[in-house]
Amino acid sequence: MSNSLYGSRVFLRAGLIAACVLLVSGTADAENALGKSEFTTCAACHGENGEGNKLVAAPAIAGMDKWYIVKQLEKFKAGIRGKHYKDVEGLRMGSMAVTLGTAAEVDAVAEYVTALPVVATPVTVKGGDATKGQMGYMMCMACHGMKGEGNPAVGVEAPALTSTHDWY
C-alpha cells in the first residue's frame, strides 16, 4: 500500500472519529440545555444551584445520583409519592413533577441536577450528640453506606446523604 493511500485512510478515520465526538458532544449540550431549561421550574423551590430551601422544605439536590433523581421524579409523576393530604411538600412536588411530560425531560433534568456542583450545607441543628448519632446511623449504613455515600445496588432507594441539610 502506498504511503499516500495509507495516510489518506488514517486522515479519513481521524476525521470520522472527530465527527462522532462532535455529534455526541452536540447531543450532550442539547440535553444539558433541555435539562437547564426544565430545571427553572425546580429552581423555584430547590434553588438556582440546587442548594435547597428550608423555608419550603425543599432539600438540596445538586450533585445527587442520577438514578435516584429519575426514580423519585417518576414516583412523583405516577402519584406513588406526594399524594398524602398531610404531605404538603410532597403534594407540591407531585404537581411540579408532572410538568415534565416525557421521559427525555425527566432524564435531562436529572442529568442537569447531577452535574450541578454540590453546595456545602451549613450546620443548623445545634446541640446534637455525634456519638449517639453514629450509633443510630449503624442501622442506616446497610443501605446508605458507611459514609453516607448511597447505594443503588441494595434494591431500595438509598441516596447519598453527604450533601443533605441537617434540617432535612
C-alpha positions, 0 to 999 in steps of 0.5 A: 500500500502506498504511503499516500493511500495509507495516510489518506485512510488514517486522515479519513478515520481521524476525521470520522472519529472527530465527527462522532465526538462532535455529534455526541458532544452536540447531543450532550449540550442539547440535553444539558440545555433541555435539562437547564431549561426544565430545571427553572421550574425546580429552581423555584423551590430547590434553588438556582444551584440546587442548594435547597430551601428550608423555608419550603422544605425543599432539600438540596439536590445538586450533585445527587445520583442520577438514578435516584433523581429519575426514580423519585421524579417518576414516583412523583409523576405516577402519584406513588409519592406526594399524594398524602393530604398531610404531605404538603411538600410532597403534594407540591412536588407531585404537581411540579413533577408532572410538568415534565411530560416525557421521559427525555425531560425527566432524564435531562433534568436529572442529568442537569441536577447531577452535574450541578456542583454540590453546595456545602450545607451549613450546620443548623441543628445545634446541640446534637450528640455525634456519638449517639448519632453514629450509633443510630446511623449503624442501622442506616449504613446497610443501605446508605453506606458507611459514609453516607455515600448511597447505594443503588445496588441494595434494591431500595432507594438509598441516596447519598446523604453527604450533601443533605441539610441537617434540617432535612 
